[in-house]
Amino acid sequence: MQSKATTPDQYMQELPEERKAAMQQLRQTILKNLPKGFEETMQYGMLGYVVLHSKYPSGYHCNPKDPLPFMAIASQKNYVAFYHMGIYADENLMNWFKEEYAKIAKGKLDMGKSCIRFKKMESIPYELLGQLCSKISVDQWIEQYENKIKR
């Protein structure tokens, strides 16, 4: 469900009560572990973590007016979604994440190309997601984006 919130704080305030604690902990985990140069913003109705135009003037190839997306989190209808473009672009990082997740998870990984879905708030592996957040610097992300995604 896309939010109409215009700021991250407004987004957090509008969350359903049963999601607020998990989303707040997830947001804090990201902010604590996010490499320098990424910025938190609202993008596509979600909390987005992006490379601003001041660092990457070309912006996102789908819409150059948008900053380059890297990660996002969202409270969807039936789950909390964690989007990480780095695992979409880097097979080694994807494999690392899957292996680490299997070591700690009680259930099967529910994942798309860049979206990890958590239906049970108590199953969110905050520490592992924090490690994932810290694995790619802004410069590494820009290089991966230009070499593997941007066409």
PyMOL commands that place a pseudoatom at each C-alpha (Angstrom):
pseudoatom trace, name=CA, resn=MET, resi=1, chain=A, elem=C, hetatm=0, pos=[0.000, 0.000, 0.000]
pseudoatom trace, name=CA, resn=GLN, resi=2, chain=A, elem=C, hetatm=0, pos=[1.551, 3.255, -1.075]
pseudoatom trace, name=CA, resn=SER, resi=3, chain=A, elem=C, hetatm=0, pos=[1.491, 5.980, 1.514]
pseudoatom trace, name=CA, resn=LYS, resi=4, chain=A, elem=C, hetatm=0, pos=[0.685, 9.599, 0.716]
pseudoatom trace, name=CA, resn=ALA, resi=5, chain=A, elem=C, hetatm=0, pos=[3.039, 10.734, 3.497]
pseudoatom trace, name=CA, resn=THR, resi=6, chain=A, elem=C, hetatm=0, pos=[5.523, 13.396, 2.458]
pseudoatom trace, name=CA, resn=THR, resi=7, chain=A, elem=C, hetatm=0, pos=[8.127, 12.790, 5.192]
pseudoatom trace, name=CA, resn=PRO, resi=8, chain=A, elem=C, hetatm=0, pos=[9.553, 9.683, 6.846]
pseudoatom trace, name=CA, resn=ASP, resi=9, chain=A, elem=C, hetatm=0, pos=[8.242, 10.807, 10.242]
pseudoatom trace, name=CA, resn=GLN, resi=10, chain=A, elem=C, hetatm=0, pos=[4.740, 11.289, 8.850]
pseudoatom trace, name=CA, resn=TYR, resi=11, chain=A, elem=C, hetatm=0, pos=[4.932, 7.828, 7.281]
pseudoatom trace, name=CA, resn=MET, resi=12, chain=A, elem=C, hetatm=0, pos=[5.868, 6.292, 10.621]
pseudoatom trace, name=CA, resn=GLN, resi=13, chain=A, elem=C, hetatm=0, pos=[3.059, 8.113, 12.445]
pseudoatom trace, name=CA, resn=GLU, resi=14, chain=A, elem=C, hetatm=0, pos=[0.459, 6.829, 9.981]
pseudoatom trace, name=CA, resn=LEU, resi=15, chain=A, elem=C, hetatm=0, pos=[1.395, 3.151, 10.364]
pseudoatom trace, name=CA, resn=PRO, resi=16, chain=A, elem=C, hetatm=0, pos=[-1.101, 0.738, 11.934]
pseudoatom trace, name=CA, resn=GLU, resi=17, chain=A, elem=C, hetatm=0, pos=[-0.361, 0.220, 15.627]
pseudoatom trace, name=CA, resn=GLU, resi=18, chain=A, elem=C, hetatm=0, pos=[0.550, -3.435, 15.127]
pseudoatom trace, name=CA, resn=ARG, resi=19, chain=A, elem=C, hetatm=0, pos=[3.350, -2.439, 12.715]
pseudoatom trace, name=CA, resn=LYS, resi=20, chain=A, elem=C, hetatm=0, pos=[4.799, 0.640, 14.423]
pseudoatom trace, name=CA, resn=ALA, resi=21, chain=A, elem=C, hetatm=0, pos=[7.281, -1.068, 16.742]
pseudoatom trace, name=CA, resn=ALA, resi=22, chain=A, elem=C, hetatm=0, pos=[8.684, -3.392, 14.075]
pseudoatom trace, name=CA, resn=MET, resi=23, chain=A, elem=C, hetatm=0, pos=[8.934, -0.631, 11.472]
pseudoatom trace, name=CA, resn=GLN, resi=24, chain=A, elem=C, hetatm=0, pos=[10.571, 1.734, 13.965]
pseudoatom trace, name=CA, resn=GLN, resi=25, chain=A, elem=C, hetatm=0, pos=[13.146, -0.901, 14.894]
pseudoatom trace, name=CA, resn=LEU, resi=26, chain=A, elem=C, hetatm=0, pos=[13.769, -1.651, 11.212]
pseudoatom trace, name=CA, resn=ARG, resi=27, chain=A, elem=C, hetatm=0, pos=[14.157, 2.041, 10.411]
pseudoatom trace, name=CA, resn=GLN, resi=28, chain=A, elem=C, hetatm=0, pos=[16.606, 2.533, 13.291]
pseudoatom trace, name=CA, resn=THR, resi=29, chain=A, elem=C, hetatm=0, pos=[18.585, -0.535, 12.214]
pseudoatom trace, name=CA, resn=ILE, resi=30, chain=A, elem=C, hetatm=0, pos=[18.911, 0.880, 8.708]
pseudoatom trace, name=CA, resn=LEU, resi=31, chain=A, elem=C, hetatm=0, pos=[19.873, 4.370, 9.865]
pseudoatom trace, name=CA, resn=LYS, resi=32, chain=A, elem=C, hetatm=0, pos=[22.476, 2.940, 12.258]
pseudoatom trace, name=CA, resn=ASN, resi=33, chain=A, elem=C, hetatm=0, pos=[24.103, 0.766, 9.577]
pseudoatom trace, name=CA, resn=LEU, resi=34, chain=A, elem=C, hetatm=0, pos=[23.590, 2.743, 6.369]
pseudoatom trace, name=CA, resn=PRO, resi=35, chain=A, elem=C, hetatm=0, pos=[26.904, 3.885, 4.879]
pseudoatom trace, name=CA, resn=LYS, resi=36, chain=A, elem=C, hetatm=0, pos=[27.580, 7.597, 4.674]
pseudoatom trace, name=CA, resn=GLY, resi=37, chain=A, elem=C, hetatm=0, pos=[26.185, 9.247, 1.557]
pseudoatom trace, name=CA, resn=PHE, resi=38, chain=A, elem=C, hetatm=0, pos=[22.792, 7.548, 1.416]
pseudoatom trace, name=CA, resn=GLU, resi=39, chain=A, elem=C, hetatm=0, pos=[19.846, 9.660, 2.539]
pseudoatom trace, name=CA, resn=GLU, resi=40, chain=A, elem=C, hetatm=0, pos=[16.456, 8.747, 3.967]
pseudoatom trace, name=CA, resn=THR, resi=41, chain=A, elem=C, hetatm=0, pos=[13.492, 10.149, 2.065]
pseudoatom trace, name=CA, resn=MET, resi=42, chain=A, elem=C, hetatm=0, pos=[10.034, 9.268, 0.855]
pseudoatom trace, name=CA, resn=GLN, resi=43, chain=A, elem=C, hetatm=0, pos=[10.115, 7.556, -2.528]
pseudoatom trace, name=CA, resn=TYR, resi=44, chain=A, elem=C, hetatm=0, pos=[7.329, 5.621, -4.245]
pseudoatom trace, name=CA, resn=GLY, resi=45, chain=A, elem=C, hetatm=0, pos=[5.151, 5.840, -1.130]
pseudoatom trace, name=CA, resn=MET, resi=46, chain=A, elem=C, hetatm=0, pos=[7.758, 4.106, 1.045]
pseudoatom trace, name=CA, resn=LEU, resi=47, chain=A, elem=C, hetatm=0, pos=[10.675, 5.027, 3.250]
pseudoatom trace, name=CA, resn=GLY, resi=48, chain=A, elem=C, hetatm=0, pos=[13.484, 5.190, 0.736]
pseudoatom trace, name=CA, resn=TYR, resi=49, chain=A, elem=C, hetatm=0, pos=[17.249, 5.269, 1.124]
pseudoatom trace, name=CA, resn=VAL, resi=50, chain=A, elem=C, hetatm=0, pos=[18.733, 6.943, -1.911]
pseudoatom trace, name=CA, resn=VAL, resi=51, chain=A, elem=C, hetatm=0, pos=[21.742, 8.590, -3.524]
pseudoatom trace, name=CA, resn=LEU, resi=52, chain=A, elem=C, hetatm=0, pos=[20.831, 12.252, -3.905]
pseudoatom trace, name=CA, resn=HIS, resi=53, chain=A, elem=C, hetatm=0, pos=[21.324, 14.196, -7.126]
pseudoatom trace, name=CA, resn=SER, resi=54, chain=A, elem=C, hetatm=0, pos=[24.137, 16.145, -5.449]
pseudoatom trace, name=CA, resn=LYS, resi=55, chain=A, elem=C, hetatm=0, pos=[26.184, 12.909, -5.486]
pseudoatom trace, name=CA, resn=TYR, resi=56, chain=A, elem=C, hetatm=0, pos=[24.698, 11.283, -8.607]
pseudoatom trace, name=CA, resn=PRO, resi=57, chain=A, elem=C, hetatm=0, pos=[23.219, 13.994, -10.864]
pseudoatom trace, name=CA, resn=SER, resi=58, chain=A, elem=C, hetatm=0, pos=[21.935, 11.523, -13.483]
pseudoatom trace, name=CA, resn=GLY, resi=59, chain=A, elem=C, hetatm=0, pos=[19.313, 10.233, -11.068]
pseudoatom trace, name=CA, resn=TYR, resi=60, chain=A, elem=C, hetatm=0, pos=[17.318, 7.057, -11.605]
pseudoatom trace, name=CA, resn=HIS, resi=61, chain=A, elem=C, hetatm=0, pos=[17.199, 5.901, -15.243]
pseudoatom trace, name=CA, resn=CYS, resi=62, chain=A, elem=C, hetatm=0, pos=[13.443, 5.166, -15.033]
pseudoatom trace, name=CA, resn=ASN, resi=63, chain=A, elem=C, hetatm=0, pos=[12.846, 8.784, -14.038]
pseudoatom trace, name=CA, resn=PRO, resi=64, chain=A, elem=C, hetatm=0, pos=[15.985, 10.969, -13.916]
pseudoatom trace, name=CA, resn=LYS, resi=65, chain=A, elem=C, hetatm=0, pos=[14.137, 13.495, -11.726]
pseudoatom trace, name=CA, resn=ASP, resi=66, chain=A, elem=C, hetatm=0, pos=[14.177, 10.879, -8.938]
pseudoatom trace, name=CA, resn=PRO, resi=67, chain=A, elem=C, hetatm=0, pos=[17.292, 10.256, -6.852]
pseudoatom trace, name=CA, resn=LEU, resi=68, chain=A, elem=C, hetatm=0, pos=[18.954, 6.869, -7.346]
pseudoatom trace, name=CA, resn=PRO, resi=69, chain=A, elem=C, hetatm=0, pos=[17.149, 4.336, -5.112]
pseudoatom trace, name=CA, resn=PHE, resi=70, chain=A, elem=C, hetatm=0, pos=[19.126, 1.837, -3.047]
pseudoatom trace, name=CA, resn=MET, resi=71, chain=A, elem=C, hetatm=0, pos=[16.821, 0.491, -0.335]
pseudoatom trace, name=CA, resn=ALA, resi=72, chain=A, elem=C, hetatm=0, pos=[13.293, 0.958, 0.922]
pseudoatom trace, name=CA, resn=ILE, resi=73, chain=A, elem=C, hetatm=0, pos=[11.006, -0.354, 3.618]
pseudoatom trace, name=CA, resn=ALA, resi=74, chain=A, elem=C, hetatm=0, pos=[7.236, -0.423, 3.588]
pseudoatom trace, name=CA, resn=SER, resi=75, chain=A, elem=C, hetatm=0, pos=[4.319, -1.678, 5.573]
pseudoatom trace, name=CA, resn=GLN, resi=76, chain=A, elem=C, hetatm=0, pos=[2.270, -3.517, 2.971]
pseudoatom trace, name=CA, resn=LYS, resi=77, chain=A, elem=C, hetatm=0, pos=[-1.187, -5.021, 3.477]
pseudoatom trace, name=CA, resn=ASN, resi=78, chain=A, elem=C, hetatm=0, pos=[-0.014, -8.465, 4.622]
pseudoatom trace, name=CA, resn=TYR, resi=79, chain=A, elem=C, hetatm=0, pos=[3.678, -7.996, 5.379]
pseudoatom trace, name=CA, resn=VAL, resi=80, chain=A, elem=C, hetatm=0, pos=[6.587, -5.660, 5.982]
pseudoatom trace, name=CA, resn=ALA, resi=81, chain=A, elem=C, hetatm=0, pos=[8.748, -5.314, 2.881]
pseudoatom trace, name=CA, resn=PHE, resi=82, chain=A, elem=C, hetatm=0, pos=[12.478, -4.682, 2.852]
pseudoatom trace, name=CA, resn=TYR, resi=83, chain=A, elem=C, hetatm=0, pos=[13.794, -3.742, -0.596]
pseudoatom trace, name=CA, resn=HIS, resi=84, chain=A, elem=C, hetatm=0, pos=[17.540, -3.851, -1.274]
pseudoatom trace, name=CA, resn=MET, resi=85, chain=A, elem=C, hetatm=0, pos=[18.718, -3.186, -4.820]
pseudoatom trace, name=CA, resn=GLY, resi=86, chain=A, elem=C, hetatm=0, pos=[22.238, -4.366, -3.965]
pseudoatom trace, name=CA, resn=ILE, resi=87, chain=A, elem=C, hetatm=0, pos=[21.145, -7.993, -3.632]
pseudoatom trace, name=CA, resn=TYR, resi=88, chain=A, elem=C, hetatm=0, pos=[19.393, -7.650, -6.981]
pseudoatom trace, name=CA, resn=ALA, resi=89, chain=A, elem=C, hetatm=0, pos=[22.599, -6.411, -8.618]
pseudoatom trace, name=CA, resn=ASP, resi=90, chain=A, elem=C, hetatm=0, pos=[25.188, -8.580, -6.861]
pseudoatom trace, name=CA, resn=GLU, resi=91, chain=A, elem=C, hetatm=0, pos=[24.840, -12.367, -6.961]
pseudoatom trace, name=CA, resn=ASN, resi=92, chain=A, elem=C, hetatm=0, pos=[27.571, -12.844, -4.340]
pseudoatom trace, name=CA, resn=LEU, resi=93, chain=A, elem=C, hetatm=0, pos=[25.755, -10.554, -1.933]
pseudoatom trace, name=CA, resn=MET, resi=94, chain=A, elem=C, hetatm=0, pos=[22.497, -12.380, -2.627]
pseudoatom trace, name=CA, resn=ASN, resi=95, chain=A, elem=C, hetatm=0, pos=[24.134, -15.725, -1.891]
pseudoatom trace, name=CA, resn=TRP, resi=96, chain=A, elem=C, hetatm=0, pos=[25.709, -14.381, 1.302]
pseudoatom trace, name=CA, resn=PHE, resi=97, chain=A, elem=C, hetatm=0, pos=[22.348, -13.106, 2.490]
pseudoatom trace, name=CA, resn=LYS, resi=98, chain=A, elem=C, hetatm=0, pos=[20.540, -16.373, 1.740]
pseudoatom trace, name=CA, resn=GLU, resi=99, chain=A, elem=C, hetatm=0, pos=[23.210, -18.411, 3.548]
pseudoatom trace, name=CA, resn=GLU, resi=100, chain=A, elem=C, hetatm=0, pos=[23.186, -16.149, 6.599]
pseudoatom trace, name=CA, resn=TYR, resi=101, chain=A, elem=C, hetatm=0, pos=[19.406, -16.034, 6.694]
pseudoatom trace, name=CA, resn=ALA, resi=102, chain=A, elem=C, hetatm=0, pos=[19.210, -19.839, 6.623]
pseudoatom trace, name=CA, resn=LYS, resi=103, chain=A, elem=C, hetatm=0, pos=[21.476, -19.994, 9.693]
pseudoatom trace, name=CA, resn=ILE, resi=104, chain=A, elem=C, hetatm=0, pos=[19.133, -17.904, 11.856]
pseudoatom trace, name=CA, resn=ALA, resi=105, chain=A, elem=C, hetatm=0, pos=[15.654, -18.168, 10.358]
pseudoatom trace, name=CA, resn=LYS, resi=106, chain=A, elem=C, hetatm=0, pos=[12.879, -20.352, 11.674]
pseudoatom trace, name=CA, resn=GLY, resi=107, chain=A, elem=C, hetatm=0, pos=[11.020, -20.319, 8.372]
pseudoatom trace, name=CA, resn=LYS, resi=108, chain=A, elem=C, hetatm=0, pos=[11.556, -20.148, 4.636]
pseudoatom trace, name=CA, resn=LEU, resi=109, chain=A, elem=C, hetatm=0, pos=[12.903, -16.956, 3.071]
pseudoatom trace, name=CA, resn=ASP, resi=110, chain=A, elem=C, hetatm=0, pos=[10.045, -15.108, 1.335]
pseudoatom trace, name=CA, resn=MET, resi=111, chain=A, elem=C, hetatm=0, pos=[11.858, -13.125, -1.313]
pseudoatom trace, name=CA, resn=GLY, resi=112, chain=A, elem=C, hetatm=0, pos=[11.492, -11.647, -4.773]
pseudoatom trace, name=CA, resn=LYS, resi=113, chain=A, elem=C, hetatm=0, pos=[14.324, -10.143, -6.844]
pseudoatom trace, name=CA, resn=SER, resi=114, chain=A, elem=C, hetatm=0, pos=[15.019, -7.307, -4.424]
pseudoatom trace, name=CA, resn=CYS, resi=115, chain=A, elem=C, hetatm=0, pos=[12.132, -7.591, -1.953]
pseudoatom trace, name=CA, resn=ILE, resi=116, chain=A, elem=C, hetatm=0, pos=[12.234, -9.559, 1.272]
pseudoatom trace, name=CA, resn=ARG, resi=117, chain=A, elem=C, hetatm=0, pos=[8.798, -10.032, 2.857]
pseudoatom trace, name=CA, resn=PHE, resi=118, chain=A, elem=C, hetatm=0, pos=[8.156, -10.529, 6.572]
pseudoatom trace, name=CA, resn=LYS, resi=119, chain=A, elem=C, hetatm=0, pos=[4.634, -11.624, 7.476]
pseudoatom trace, name=CA, resn=LYS, resi=120, chain=A, elem=C, hetatm=0, pos=[5.469, -12.123, 11.163]
pseudoatom trace, name=CA, resn=MET, resi=121, chain=A, elem=C, hetatm=0, pos=[6.983, -9.073, 12.806]
pseudoatom trace, name=CA, resn=GLU, resi=122, chain=A, elem=C, hetatm=0, pos=[8.839, -11.241, 15.324]
pseudoatom trace, name=CA, resn=SER, resi=123, chain=A, elem=C, hetatm=0, pos=[10.684, -12.979, 12.467]
pseudoatom trace, name=CA, resn=ILE, resi=124, chain=A, elem=C, hetatm=0, pos=[12.456, -9.857, 11.164]
pseudoatom trace, name=CA, resn=PRO, resi=125, chain=A, elem=C, hetatm=0, pos=[16.236, -10.483, 11.482]
pseudoatom trace, name=CA, resn=TYR, resi=126, chain=A, elem=C, hetatm=0, pos=[17.240, -6.931, 12.382]
pseudoatom trace, name=CA, resn=GLU, resi=127, chain=A, elem=C, hetatm=0, pos=[20.906, -7.691, 12.996]
pseudoatom trace, name=CA, resn=LEU, resi=128, chain=A, elem=C, hetatm=0, pos=[21.288, -9.495, 9.657]
pseudoatom trace, name=CA, resn=LEU, resi=129, chain=A, elem=C, hetatm=0, pos=[19.494, -6.684, 7.805]
pseudoatom trace, name=CA, resn=GLY, resi=130, chain=A, elem=C, hetatm=0, pos=[21.806, -4.205, 9.513]
pseudoatom trace, name=CA, resn=GLN, resi=131, chain=A, elem=C, hetatm=0, pos=[24.802, -6.162, 8.239]
pseudoatom trace, name=CA, resn=LEU, resi=132, chain=A, elem=C, hetatm=0, pos=[23.290, -6.198, 4.754]
pseudoatom trace, name=CA, resn=CYS, resi=133, chain=A, elem=C, hetatm=0, pos=[22.794, -2.417, 4.874]
pseudoatom trace, name=CA, resn=SER, resi=134, chain=A, elem=C, hetatm=0, pos=[26.471, -1.864, 5.613]
pseudoatom trace, name=CA, resn=LYS, resi=135, chain=A, elem=C, hetatm=0, pos=[27.866, -4.070, 2.826]
pseudoatom trace, name=CA, resn=ILE, resi=136, chain=A, elem=C, hetatm=0, pos=[27.753, -1.555, -0.055]
pseudoatom trace, name=CA, resn=SER, resi=137, chain=A, elem=C, hetatm=0, pos=[29.087, 2.006, -0.042]
pseudoatom trace, name=CA, resn=VAL, resi=138, chain=A, elem=C, hetatm=0, pos=[27.516, 4.770, -2.107]
pseudoatom trace, name=CA, resn=ASP, resi=139, chain=A, elem=C, hetatm=0, pos=[30.366, 4.631, -4.621]
pseudoatom trace, name=CA, resn=GLN, resi=140, chain=A, elem=C, hetatm=0, pos=[30.091, 0.834, -4.909]
pseudoatom trace, name=CA, resn=TRP, resi=141, chain=A, elem=C, hetatm=0, pos=[26.335, 1.109, -5.439]
pseudoatom trace, name=CA, resn=ILE, resi=142, chain=A, elem=C, hetatm=0, pos=[26.739, 3.715, -8.185]
pseudoatom trace, name=CA, resn=GLU, resi=143, chain=A, elem=C, hetatm=0, pos=[29.324, 1.505, -9.921]
pseudoatom trace, name=CA, resn=GLN, resi=144, chain=A, elem=C, hetatm=0, pos=[27.077, -1.576, -9.675]
pseudoatom trace, name=CA, resn=TYR, resi=145, chain=A, elem=C, hetatm=0, pos=[24.072, 0.385, -10.862]
pseudoatom trace, name=CA, resn=GLU, resi=146, chain=A, elem=C, hetatm=0, pos=[25.900, 1.753, -13.900]
pseudoatom trace, name=CA, resn=ASN, resi=147, chain=A, elem=C, hetatm=0, pos=[27.442, -1.607, -14.804]
pseudoatom trace, name=CA, resn=LYS, resi=148, chain=A, elem=C, hetatm=0, pos=[24.547, -3.974, -14.171]
pseudoatom trace, name=CA, resn=ILE, resi=149, chain=A, elem=C, hetatm=0, pos=[21.207, -2.158, -14.039]
pseudoatom trace, name=CA, resn=LYS, resi=150, chain=A, elem=C, hetatm=0, pos=[21.255, 1.094, -15.963]
pseudoatom trace, name=CA, resn=ARG, resi=151, chain=A, elem=C, hetatm=0, pos=[20.701, 0.492, -19.646]
for i in range(1, 151): cmd.bond("trace and resi %d" % i, "trace and resi %d" % (i + 1))
show_as sticks, trace
zoom trace
